[in-house]
Amino acid sequence: MTETRLRTWTHGTGYVLATLFILALAMQNLRYGFYELFYLATGMATLTLAGVAYTAVCRRHQLSAPGHLIILSGLNSGLLAAMLTLDGPGITHWAMPLLMLNLLILPLRQGMALSFLLLVPTSGVVLFQQPTTDAIIAITGMAILLAAASLYIWHYDHMAQSAEDLAITDPVTGAHNARFLDETLQKEISRAIATGHQLSVIDLSIDYADEAADLHGKAGVQTLFRDMTEHLFDVIRAGDTLYTLNDSEFFLILPYTPEEGVRVIAERIRRTIAEHQWAVVGKATVSIGCTTRGSGDTRTDNLRKRAHAAMEEARRRGADSVWFSAGETIAA
Ligand SMILES: Nc1nc2c(ncn2[C@@H]2O[C@H](COP(=O)(O)OP(=O)(O)OP(=O)(O)O)[C@@H](O)[C@H]2O)c(=O)[nH]1
């Protein structure tokens, strides 16, 4: 199940349960003749029903739907106004499901801020209305509920982020992996087409990696690979992204970079790697293939294959060198 679908289900279920709970309160207050509380509960149930409808309408962009904040702010301020103006029995208990709903539906910080804004005046009302011991017990209960729910949601967010990082990150180098490369490259190609900016890529392979593995062992080459990743992260600028393809090959996506630019950065990478003194292996060199998107390049395959072929050409020309391959241009 995708994150968006999961959130659509949990948001929808949260609103439906809150609606049922508030409707039950409305019926109970109607039975006992507390008409003001009945009207309040009916108004709040209408808002939670609007939340169900909004969740269904925004099911494709649940993560960035701004209307939830408006609906929940309405619910929270309605309850707050009622607590301050009405004198209904047990109205402060209504805050409990709202605290949960805030945290379940909104991003963690927004949910906590809204819940806190509700909890503070609610505590004041409880202290004012109830004997001190009862009030302290009620406030502590709400605070523990809020803290436990916040902690759980923070834990979930953290786990979800770690799982996403693991799926797109190479465990040895910490750079992005090949799986993430195609996705990002396709996005950058679409962005370059839409905005008209230049896009270049680099395919970079460590020379004589097999010989280095024979000489220094797999662990030695992995250390070189990891150190080279750090070095490349230091050389490239913000906005460029780095990917590891196998045990000796890297790929770089360079947005806003024309042919002259990719030639400059490729040469800089080649020179700094050749000049560096590497742990375990000492000296190392790389063969670099680079290319710039032509107007005919609309798919990732074209750029990846051309950059790889350029890297092979650089290697054929004697390693420690750079080869540029021009992109396909289609006349408009
Ligand atoms: N994508 C990318 N391009 C680079 C990088 N370094 C240099 N370039 C390209 O090479 C060109 C010339 O870079 P430099 O020789 O560093 O000159 P510069 O005037 O400092 O370049 P600016 O970064 O544009 O200020 C730049 O305009 C870029 O197109 C880099 O780290 N990443």
Ligand as a Chemical Component Dictionary entry (heavy atoms), coordinates in Angstrom:
data_LIG
# 
_chem_comp.id                   LIG 
_chem_comp.type                 NON-POLYMER 
_chem_comp.pdbx_formal_charge   0 
_chem_comp.three_letter_code    LIG 
# 
loop_
_chem_comp_atom.comp_id 
_chem_comp_atom.atom_id 
_chem_comp_atom.alt_atom_id 
_chem_comp_atom.type_symbol 
_chem_comp_atom.charge 
_chem_comp_atom.model_Cartn_x 
_chem_comp_atom.model_Cartn_y 
_chem_comp_atom.model_Cartn_z 
_chem_comp_atom.pdbx_ordinal 
LIG N1  N1  N 0 27.007 20.941 -12.292 1  
LIG C1  C1  C 0 28.212 21.436 -11.981 2  
LIG N2  N2  N 0 28.823 22.243 -12.857 3  
LIG C2  C2  C 0 30.037 22.728 -12.533 4  
LIG C3  C3  C 0 30.674 22.429 -11.297 5  
LIG N3  N3  N 0 31.858 23.047 -11.276 6  
LIG C4  C4  C 0 31.947 23.716 -12.453 7  
LIG N4  N4  N 0 30.854 23.539 -13.192 8  
LIG C5  C5  C 0 30.538 24.059 -14.519 9  
LIG O1  O1  O 0 31.703 24.650 -15.034 10 
LIG C6  C6  C 0 31.494 26.044 -15.251 11 
LIG C7  C7  C 0 32.753 26.783 -14.911 12 
LIG O2  O2  O 0 33.056 26.497 -13.559 13 
LIG P1  P1  P 0 34.312 27.150 -12.803 14 
LIG O3  O3  O 0 35.520 26.911 -13.616 15 
LIG O4  O4  O 0 34.303 26.611 -11.407 16 
LIG O5  O5  O 0 34.051 28.686 -12.866 17 
LIG P2  P2  P 0 33.091 29.524 -11.960 18 
LIG O6  O6  O 0 32.980 30.854 -12.616 19 
LIG O7  O7  O 0 33.538 29.452 -10.551 20 
LIG O8  O8  O 0 31.678 28.758 -12.098 21 
LIG P3  P3  P 0 30.317 29.069 -11.339 22 
LIG O9  O9  O 0 30.078 27.857 -10.454 23 
LIG O10 O10 O 0 29.278 29.158 -12.421 24 
LIG O11 O11 O 0 30.499 30.313 -10.562 25 
LIG C8  C8  C 0 30.319 26.404 -14.383 26 
LIG O12 O12 O 0 29.597 27.494 -14.874 27 
LIG C9  C9  C 0 29.498 25.139 -14.441 28 
LIG O13 O13 O 0 28.715 25.080 -15.611 29 
LIG C10 C10 C 0 29.992 21.562 -10.393 30 
LIG O14 O14 O 0 30.451 21.210 -9.297  31 
LIG N5  N5  N 0 28.770 21.088 -10.780 32 
# 
loop_
_chem_comp_bond.comp_id 
_chem_comp_bond.atom_id_1 
_chem_comp_bond.atom_id_2 
_chem_comp_bond.value_order 
_chem_comp_bond.pdbx_ordinal 
LIG N1  C1  SING 1  
LIG C1  N2  DOUB 2  
LIG C1  N5  SING 3  
LIG N2  C2  SING 4  
LIG C2  C3  DOUB 5  
LIG C2  N4  SING 6  
LIG C3  N3  SING 7  
LIG C3  C10 SING 8  
LIG N3  C4  DOUB 9  
LIG C4  N4  SING 10 
LIG N4  C5  SING 11 
LIG C5  O1  SING 12 
LIG C5  C9  SING 13 
LIG O1  C6  SING 14 
LIG C6  C7  SING 15 
LIG C6  C8  SING 16 
LIG C7  O2  SING 17 
LIG O2  P1  SING 18 
LIG P1  O3  DOUB 19 
LIG P1  O4  SING 20 
LIG P1  O5  SING 21 
LIG O5  P2  SING 22 
LIG P2  O6  DOUB 23 
LIG P2  O7  SING 24 
LIG P2  O8  SING 25 
LIG O8  P3  SING 26 
LIG P3  O9  DOUB 27 
LIG P3  O10 SING 28 
LIG P3  O11 SING 29 
LIG C8  O12 SING 30 
LIG C8  C9  SING 31 
LIG C9  O13 SING 32 
LIG C10 O14 DOUB 33 
LIG C10 N5  SING 34 
# 
